[in-house]
């Protein structure tokens, strides 16, 4: 098996090393793992592509490249330049430092990379490691992902990725819970959660030069969502697996809007 991996934390991120090990285990001794990752951190860029300017790409080693772009850019570079003519069997994105459950999925560059792979017609999985009091102080924050990641990927490969030309292709969002690997209780198939009253904001700061800057400020990541959703499962100690598509349509509203407006 040939696997392409990317992330949004950058080419030197510890989580990428974890994903390389996961990918190598899944690919097997006869397989290949190709890395095309952002040269610098790209957290929060979602599904951004560098449509209006070029990006530089540099070879860092055998099957290892850094691109000055987003995770989606890196997937495009991997498929149409680095591996051009010989596409991978699977694209993995992560392992993100922090969860991409709930509303975070909408901002996530990690998911953006997986989504672009799915739009390109390839099986894709995004993997993220929830952080909390039980694992933040570990020598390896990614312990749960490192121990359980390969089995989760193999399980999803066995479950399959439907390939259809008449709707957006499936990809998966996997989040590992904020606990030690030995404390992981299992897996849960979940919907994307909604954390009430959880949203980003800004915090102003004055620079030594006297200029005023705004920092984007996060929110409480340990507020639970409804049962059956990713955040709830993660905070209960389970790996969440959420099937996703690049379809933003509110299907539940179509019929009522037709009644009112057509």
N, C-alpha and C positions, 0 to 999 in steps of 0.2 A: 504494500500500500504506500502511496505517495501522499504526504500530508503537507499542506501549506498552513503556516501559523502566523498570526499577527497579534497586536494588542493596542491599547491606547495609552499605556503608561510609559512607553518608549523602549528602545532596543536594549537598554541596560537594566530594565526593571527586574527585580527578583521574581515576580510572578511569571515573567516570560520564561525564565529558566525552569520554573515548575512545569509550565506548559510544554516546553521542549522535552522534558523527561516523560510526561504523559504521552505526548505524540510518539516518541521513540518506542515506548512500550506497546502502543497500539499498532504502529507501523510494522513492528517486528524486525528481526535481524536482516531481512532482505529488503526492507522498506527504505523510504527516504523521507526526511523531514526538512522542509525548506522554510526559512524564516525571512519574511519581509515585514519589518516593523518601523514605526515612526522614529526618526532620528531624535526627536524631542517629545516630551510628554504631550499628549493630545486628549486628555480627559475632558469630557463634556462636549465634544464636538459632534456627537450623534452621528448621523449619516452624511456628514459634510464631504464634498469632493472639491478638489482644487480646480474648478472649472475655468477660472479666469486667469490663472497663471501657472507656469510650469513648475515642476518639482525636481530637485536633484535626487539621484539615487546613487548609492555607493556600495560596492561589494566589501563586506567586512570579514569574510572568510568563506570557506566552502559552504555553499547553499545558504548563505547568510547575508542579508542586504538591509541597509537602512535607507529610508526614503524621507525626504522633507515634506511630509504630507500627513493626512489623516489615516485612520485605519482602513476606511473605504478606499482611499487612494492606494494604500499598500496592497490591498487585495487586487485592485485593477493592475497595479504594477507587476504583481506576482503572476497573474494570469496571462497578461498580454505582453509582457516584456521578459521578465526573469525566467518564467516557465513556458514561454510562448510556443504553442504547438504541441505541448505535452502537459495538459492540465492535471492538477492533483485529483485524487479520489475524494478528498475531504478537506475542509477548511475549518480550523479551530482559531478562536479569538480569545485572548486572555493570558494568564489568569488575572483578572482585574483585582487591584488592591481596593477592597470595599465592595459592597453589594450593588448589584444592578437589578434589585427587586423593586416592585411598586413603581412609583413615578420616576425613579432613577433610570428605568429602562428607556424612557423617552429621550434622555440626555446622553445616553451612554455611547461613547465611541467604540467600546467593545462590541456592543450589539450592532453598531453601524457597520463594522467589519463583517460580521456574520450575515447581516442583511444583504450587503452588497454581494457576497458570495452566493446567497440564495437567488438574488436577482440575476446573477450570471449563470444560474442553472446548476449549482453545485451543492452537495450536502454541507451544512454548516452548523456549528455549535459555538455559542458564546459561553464562557465560563468565568465566574466571579467568586471571590472569597469574602463573605460577610465578616466584618471585624467587630469585636466586642470585648468586654472585660475578661472573658475566658481564654481568648486567643491573642489579644493585642500585645501581651507581654511575652509571648512565646518567642524563642529564638527564630522559629520559622512560622511567620503569620499564616503561611499557605499550607500548613500541615494537613488539614482536612482535605483540601483539594489534591495535594500530592498523593495521599494514601488512597483516596476514593476515586480520583479523576479518571483513570484509565478504565475502571470497571463501568463507570457511568457512560463514557464514550462508546465502549464496546456494546453496552446495552442499547444505546440509541441506534447504533449501526445495525443491530439485530432487529430492532423495531422497524427500521426503515425510514426512508425519506421519499415520499411520493413525488413523482416527476410528472407534472402536468403542464400542458401548454395553454390551458384555458383559465388558469388562476395563479396567483402569486404562490411561489414555492414555499414549503414549510422550512423553518429553521428552529433551533432550540435555544432557550435561555436557561442556563444551569447556574444555580447559586448554592454554594456550600455554606453551612451554618457557622455561626460565630462560636465555635467550640473546638476542643481538641479532637483529633481524628478518632480516638477511641470512644468518644462520647456521641458520635454521630449515630442517630437512631435508625436511619434508613433513608428511603427516597419517597417523595410525594409528587404526583403529577398535579400541577396547580395552574390556576389562572393568574394573570397579573394582578397584584394587589393594589389597593387604594388606602394610603395612610391618611386618615382625616387630619386636616389642619397642618399638613406637612408640605412645605414649599420653600423654594430658595428665596433669598432676599439679598440685600447689599448692606455693607458696613463701611462707612467712610473713615478714612485715615489721612492724616497730614504727613507728607514726606518732609525730610529735613530741609529740602529746598523751599518749603512753603506751599508746594502744590498739593491740591486735594485729589485723592484717589479713592476709588470704590473697590472693595473686595467683595466678590460673590460669597455669600454666607450660606452654609448648609443648614439643615434642620435635624430634629431628633430622628435618628435612624432606628430607634428601638421602640417606636410606637407600632403596635400590632395592627395588621389589616384583618379582614374577615377570614374565618376558617375556610380552607380550601384554596387559599391564595398563597403566593410565594413568600411574602414577608412573614405571615403567620407560621408557615411551615419552617422557615429558617430559624425563627426565634424559639420554636419548639424543639430544635435540634435536628431537623430533617434537611436533606438535600432537596431543593425544589427544582423541578423540570417543567418548564413552561413552553408548550408549542406555540410558535408565533408565525405571522405572515406580515408582509409589508402592505397591509391593507388598513387604512385609517377610517374606512367607512363605518358610520354608526348604523349598522344594519337594523337594529331595533327601532330606528326612527323612520325608516323608509316608507312604511305603509301609512303611518299617521300623517307624514308630511305630504304624501300624495293626495290624501283625502282633503287636506287643507289648501293645497297650493296648485294642484293640477286641474 
